[in-house]
Amino acid sequence: MQKREVGKGGSAGGSSSGKRGRPFGGGGNSNSFSSSFAPDSIAPSALLGPSLQVHSAFADQNNKRIVLALQSGLKSELTWSLNTLTLLSFKEKDEVRKDATPLAKIPGLLDALLQVIDDWRDISLPKELVKRPRLRMLGANSAVTGFGSEYKTPNINDTNPHPSVGSGPSIVEANAQKSTTKLDPSRWWADEDGLFNLDDEGRAEKQQCAVAASNILRNFSFMPENEVIMAQHRHCLETLFQCIEDHITEDDELVTNSLETMVNLAAMIDLRIFSSSKPSFIKMTEKLAVQAVMGILGSSVKAWHCAAAELIGRLIINPDNETFLLPFAPQIHKRLVDLLSIPAGDAQAAAVGAIFHLVEINMDCRLRFASERWAIDRLLKVIKTPHPVPEVCRKAALILETLVSEPQNRGSLLAYENTFAEILFADGRHSDTFARILYELTSRPSNKISAARGIWGM
């Protein structure tokens, strides 16, 4: 936000008072959310930027106004409400806001924000599904929806009104084509002849609104008061999973915000909600949700596959989610081992955290992961490097201890006996853990091979 220049009349934005007011219309810079929330007069520098403090009673006094502004669909109203919610939900890392308002508890607010995202999702269709443009005379030189500049009235003799899209047919050809071609009712909304369709500028603004709404949802998910409400809201989860499902074609920032929101809520997410009796707005099942996460896990974007690994590690903690995640265990194990080989520390930390929870589930996961190629070598590399975060090294050692607890794994793990002994004597932080690992490998009387080859516990 920048200070407004005061004109000769002594006022800025048409107001001479020092109070923060509501923006008028769409403003000249309609693509900037911050400019629409600028003060009506010169504000002190302390009130500019993220450190702006909002009065604690503001949300209570304007909660209905905020929801109605979101539901109106008007650009100026959406801009004001999204800016307001961004400020109210923003929180500095070290800030302890005792009077933080649980915004998700405001009646209708969560649904109104989701509707903003759904409005963008409804029109974010591939351009192949959009018909070629035709001459339009209705509503010429008027902005119907408030988004974009709409279509200007072209010359009646101009047969190519929109050269950027391609050569358009003449009026006669368009009418003949319209009379002979019947569209499927499900594609009426995407038809170029639709009354409320947007131009490229309007679509870009709709997309920006959806990204701002997803950022507000992400901020909500950091508040403990909102976690249960959002995790049990079927429409919210459906929208988030659908955004990451289309990560190849969807806006990157929208996908990132949706993924981070789900990671914050993962400990409370029950995938069975998609087959519950709660009203559904988007076709989403438990299998499709897991497949969407798997698609993100296999992406080349580091921030995405790290977050997906962390998301899987948190989802598997809930026993009710095991039924839906375990069929994908072989692919998950293989991808997590790949992440262990990435030099980036955050990728290794996310992979170790997910593996730590997976191997605690059942014997099948422990056997499959131990038999995965390079799995043990890369876990040992994380410990011996070592990882900058000591907790990651500790979890990697505990994973090895869990794997060696299975008698069927001891034969393959015995090949690393010398390495385990080196870490035992070289690193005092993990000496207890690797002492237990060596004890499990060699001292069990039922393990005849270990007793013959081992040197510990004899």
Summary of the structure (lengths in Angstrom):
residues: 458
radius of gyration: 28.6
end to end distance: 72.4
largest distance: 98.0
contacts: 1345
relative contact order: 0.06
helix: 59%
strand: 0%
